[in-house]
Amino acid sequence: MRDLSAIFKAYDIRGVVPDELDPDVVRDIGAAFAIFTGAPQLVVAHDMRESSPVLVEAFAEGATAQGADVVNAGLASTDMLYFASGRWDMPGAMFTASHNPAKYNGIKLCLAGARPVGQETGLADIRRLVENGIPPGNRPRGAVSRRDAVREYAAFLRGLVDLSHIRPLTVVVDAGNGMAGYTVPHVLADCPVTVVPMYFELDGNFPNHEANPIVPENTAELRARVREMGADLGLAFDGDADRCFVIDERGEVVSPSAITALVAVRELRRAPGSAIIHNLITSKAVPEIVREHGGTPIRSRVGHSFIKALMAETNAVFGGEHSGHFYFRDFWRADSGMLAALHVLAALGETPPGTRCSELMAEFTRYVASGEINTTVRDQAGAIARVKAAYADRPGITIDELDGLTVTAPSWWFNVRPSNTEPLLRLNVEADDRATMERVRDEVLACIRDDGRP
């Protein structure tokens, strides 16, 4: 029996090509997905990696052998695959390894309507089918067809956020040689937005920088270009363009928590009183602002499967994560960095001429955050236990363990969570002022590293 534990992750399939992920295993994954869904049609799409077309072909061979027709949408961002799955009502498979280096590839799976597939919602079943051996198909072989999605996708997004009447804006966009270089020209065509492109050439070798904008050094050139150009703002996308980060006119990164609050306010204007999902490491400004605008904030664990499940349960209109993932009810509850970017452009473009991005975002930025700090530890549980013991008996402290350990005081809070894939603890701290944030940050880090106690 095969052991596929190395490539089947919590939310997707990912590995080195061809050492871990090759056409043979992908062919069986395609067959298993067709068996698991039982759907008459599947849609597949892929990013710009050199290995992607061959893996898509293998997946289609496996799926058609089990009787499913396969619609190949070709080059796409991950949110474009979600669009195709939702709009065409088909289960989908996106071939991408997001921001991972060129030697990697992967598969993000979803059910019809872009419903997520994770370990508890089908990924474990698909893995077992592949490991135990694919049975012969009992339906006539399916067919493969081609259908382009980019124009439909772009028109759909522009229908959700109308940019036709905003004031002219100049935006520098860093695609990082990823899929935003393909999608941005379509989505922003015929809008009063002048796009200054950076690294729009599709290249899965990522020759200029890693396509992961959450790492500050990967946005250094973009931040400098925004300042040099006197642009209104900058946008940075990851490799598969499902995450987007915003740079203001000063070249400063706008907190994704602030973007979450801004989009929440816009969505609440359209759907008053709705629920808004935010994960537990977003700024406490997010639930405050949601309540101030008549919405109901709902706190979630970190991770798209938890956000999407809560959105379905509560009919939430929007959800945001501090990692740069943004989820929309009108987009089949799937995440779309491009749709979040359109909201930011619309919000700035609707302000009076001369209004700066930093001025627009000021009302959504109320506290001082540390950013995520990762520490390698031998014993994750032991380190978290030390932190809990250090703070448990302090007056005015509340503790919860929804996702890792969250400790809250009147003027600050922090969360410590273990990584699911590495021997790391992830620390996020927020406070009313920088001095308090730095004091709490240093105390907690000393406790985690066991070279001092708060």
NORRA-V636000 format. One line per field, one symbol per residue. ss: DSSP state (H for helix, E for strand, C for the rest). phi: phi as a letter, one per 30 degrees, with the letter a starting at -180 (. if undefined). Layout:
BEGIN
ss->???
phi->???
END
This chain:
BEGIN
ss->CCCCCCCECCCCEEEECCCCCCHHHHHHHHHHHHHHHCCCEEEEEECCCCCHHHHHHHHHHHHHHCCCEEEEEEECCHHHHHHHHHHHCCEEEEECCCCCCCCEEEEEEEEHHHEECCHHHCHHHHHHHHHHCCCCCCCCCCCEEECCCHHHHHHHHHHHCCCCCCCCEEEEEECCCCCHHHHHHHHCCCCCEEEEEECCCCCCCCCCCCCCCCCHHHHHHHHHHHHHHCCCEEEEECCCCCCEEEECCCCCEECHHHHHHHHHHHHHHHCCCCEEEEECCCCHHHHHHHHHCCCEEEEECCCHHHHHHHHHHHCCCEEECCCCCEEEHHHCCCECHHHHHHHHHHHHHCCCCCCCHHHHHHCCCCCEECCCEEEECCCHHHHHHHHHHHHCCCCCCEEECCCCEEEEECCEEEEEEECCCCCEEEEEEEECCHHHHHHHHHHHHHHHCCCCCC
phi->.dccddcdcdbacaadccdcbbedddeddddddddddiddbbcbaadcddddedddddeddddddcjddbccdidaddddddeddddchbdbbccachcdeedcbabccbdeiiddcbedbkddddddedddjddddcbeedccbcadcdddddddddddbdcdcdddbcbcccdiicdddcdeeddcdicdbdccdbhdddaddhdcaedbdddeddcedddddedddiddabbbcdeciccbcccdddicddeedddedddeddddddbeiddbcbddcdeddddededdciccdbdbddkddddddddddchddabbbddjcbcbedbhidcbdddddddddddddcddejdceddddedcccbccdidccbdbdbdddddddddddcdcddiccbbbeaibccbbecaabbbbdddbbdbcccbbbbdbdddedddeddddddedhclbd
END
